Amino acid sequence: MNGSPNLVNTVSEARQAESKGQYEKAFQILSPYWDGYSQFPNAIGFSDLETAELFMRFGSIVGYLGNTQRITNSQEISKNLLTQARRKFISIANFEKTAECENYLAMAYQRTGELTEAMDWLSESYSRNLPVYHPTRINSYIIETVLDIESGKYERILQRCEELREVFEYHASALDNGSFHNNLAIAHKNLGNSEEAQKHLKAARGFFHQANHLSYYASVENNLAQLLHKNGQFEEAHVCAENAIKIFQQIGDRMREGYSLETRSQIYTAEGDLEKALKFVNQAIELLEGGESYRKLVESYRSKIKILLGLDRLAEALTTMTAAHNIAALYISPEFSREIIESTAALIEKKYDSNKISHEQTRKGTK
């Protein structure tokens, strides 16, 4: 970006902090150009290119920052800034930067659970003619796997990652390679390929350590905890989840701290300690309720429903179901909200029918 030397250096410094997950620091670096979240940054005297770059960096940072802390309407602010930046980049025919903006827009919609809109923006980015090894396009590939994880398309992730393996091996940064291996590991984990998942998680952890990205490094620890708990290695799983929680607390990433608390709840559920499971899922919900990761919040509510039913606390389970339904209906989709009602009804029917059968078997056995 040519233009004001001060702005060029400031944006470059902010981007460096952003690449290490230091979103608060990145925002502070740019703060002389913006005095609050309620209005657009001050770009008086800047060229269209400089203004668009400034808006894009703020839009990206606010999106990430809002996902880690409690910033009201952070994703809407992010979307507005990115949309303005995109318009300016299109007006000056800078389609490389347009594609970058569209990647960030896809992530902003993904964070609020709006997966259809997220995929639409990713498709817009893919429509831009960029080389397969361009950093913006490599980021598109990572976003694609994130959206496929959210949609449960795990086989597709394995196929796509195999197609892209050499692109990442020879052209991607340590940070991007970490994301590649982490997302591939999640797909393997959900397909039951435990050894492959563990191999890729260890690779991801090494890349994120090399990139000095604490937040993503801790996310791998959380993913390892989930994998170990599925394998019945509960003690090791607790250690990994605790490591993740400590790092997230250290860097102030409240949303991902919530995800890791949810993981600890899942481990205790698998161990049969439902009281401890309830304690940790309540802590997770308390953190997630202050943010905009609505899909993650709903999943924590659903975990709580199962725990409460296991504890024979039906009334509380129904209250939690109502909260999950309302969030899904308001922020995600009517179909998802209906699915919550239907799945909860199935859980209740299964539990109380099985209790009835067990009671009848016991009664017959005493005759």
Secondary structure, 3 states (H helix, E strand, C coil): CCCCHHHHHHHHHHHHHHHCCCHHHHHHHHHHHCCCCCCCCCCCCCCHHHHHHHHHHHHHHHHHHHHHCCCCCHHHHHHHHHHHHHHHHHHCCCHHHHHHHHHHHHHHHHHCCCHHHHHHHHHHHHCCCCCCCCHHHHHHHHHHHHHHHHHCCHHHHHHHHHHHHHHHHHHCCHHHHHHHHHHHHHHHHHCCCHHHHHHHHHHHHHHHHHHCCHHHHHHHHHHHHHHHHHCCCHHHHHHHHHHHHHHHHHHCCHHHHHHHHHHHHHHHHHHCCHHHHHHHHHHHHHHHCCCCCHHHHHHHHHHHHHHHHHCCCHHHHHHHHHHHHHHHHHHHCHHHHHHHHHHHHHHHHHHHHHHHHHHHHHHHHCC
